[in-house]
Amino acid sequence: MNNQVDITAEEMDLLLMDGQDEIDGPMDVLIVGQDDGTGRQLKSLLTSPLFIVHVCDDAFKALNICKGIGFNLIIADYHMPGMNGVMFLSLVKKYQPKTYRFLLSDTVDTEILTKAINEAGSMPLFRSH
């Protein structure tokens, strides 16, 4: 399986800059997922001084981080040990309801998509194989 993210750094900047005029200073971004290189790839796309990027490979540790930092954007992998991405983002939504939340998945499953949108208030992102 190829977990490569097919988006350029410029495209990522444009995607995330929507609404940036309402934010003072750099955006805090949290990327949560398996330690498969995806977090490092996404972080490399966000090398602009506009972003402070945190990468965590453990959903429970990430929840603790969320208690201390107000993130502007959180990207979570669906497949994580101990807790799936929908559950994680649903919990994050309680702490940080205004945070942009994205669920990263390498499968298109309508049940997962429905839960991501309805329960976690997140938008799906898909990895290519």
Buried (B, 14 or more C-beta within 10 A) or exposed (E): EEBEBEBEEEEBBEBBEEEEEEEEEBBBBBBBBBEBEBBEBBBEBBEBEBBBBBBBBBBBEBBEBBEEEEBBBBBBBBEBEEBBBBBBBBBBBEEBEEBBBBBBBBEEEEEBBEBBBEEBBBEBBBBEE
